[in-house]
Amino acid sequence: GCEVHAFDPTVGGLPPDAAEEPRIHYHKQAVGPKSGQDGNFLIVESILDTMARLGHQWLDILKIDVEASEWSVFDALVKAGKLPFSQILIELHYAGPA
């Protein structure tokens, strides 16, 4: 009985089979190091602001793929002194020299 929240500003919504599941929620927004707007997406929200808006204090699993923004997202979490999740699944993008 877990609840799943998916965040992606680049697609229109969940696939039809997932959209029928009442415990899966889609949010057309980007996740970033801070909340606000940027030049690419209408809505960007930090993980902590998103959790507060949804009434969540803890995440059992955080899966994240934010196309090289993961470094700034986690830097913001560390600076806030909060890593509010038990497990993390992350796709890392390294933009430095090989």
N, C-alpha and C positions, 0 to 999 in steps of 0.2 A: 503494500500500500504506500509506496513513495509518491511524491509529487515531483514533477520535472518541469523546469522552466528553460525554454530555448530562446536565445537572443541572437538575431541576425538581421541587420538592416538591408541585406542584399537580396533577400528572397521575399516572396509575397506571403508566405505562411508555411504551415506544416504540410507534409504529404497527407493525402486524404485519409489513409488508414490511421495515422497518428492524430489527425485533427478530430477524429471521432472519440478519442480517449479523453475522458473528463479530467484526468490527473496530469495531462500534458498541456502546458500553456506556452503560447508563442508570443514573443515581444519583438516588434520591429524596431530595434535599437541597437546601437553599438555599445560595447563595454570599453571604457578607457580609464586612464589614471585619475581623471576628475570629471565631474558632471558639467554639462553645458552643450554647446553646439560647436561643430567644426565645419570646415569647408566641404566635407564629403558626405556627412550624414546629418540628418535633422536632429536626432537625439543621441547624445553620448552620455552615459551614466557610469559612475564608478561602481565597483562591486559593493562597497559598503553602503552607498546611497540606494542602490537597487535593493539590497537586503532590507534596509530600513523601510523602504516604500512597500515592500511585500510582507513586512512583519516577520522577517527571518533573522534569528540571532546566530544561527549556526548552520553550516552546510555539511551534509555527510560526504558528498562528493562534488568537487568542482572540476568540470571538464572545460578547457578553454583553448581556443585557437583564434587569436586576434591579429594574425598577420603582422608580426614583428612588434606589436604594441604590448605584448606580454611583459617585456622588460620594464616598461614604464608603469604598467598596471601593478606589478608585484613590488616595484620600488615604492609606489604610493602606499601599498598595504604595509610594507615593512616600516616605512616612516611613520605611519599611523599607529604602529605597534599592534596590529591586528592581522592575524591569519586565521579567520573564522571558518575553518573547514578541517575535516578529518583526513580526507584523501584528495589528491590533486592529479588530474590527468591533463597534461599540457603538451602542445606542439610548440617547440621552440624554433625561432627563426634567427639565424646568426647572420648579421649583415656586415661583419668585419672582414678583413683580408683572410684568405684561405691559408 
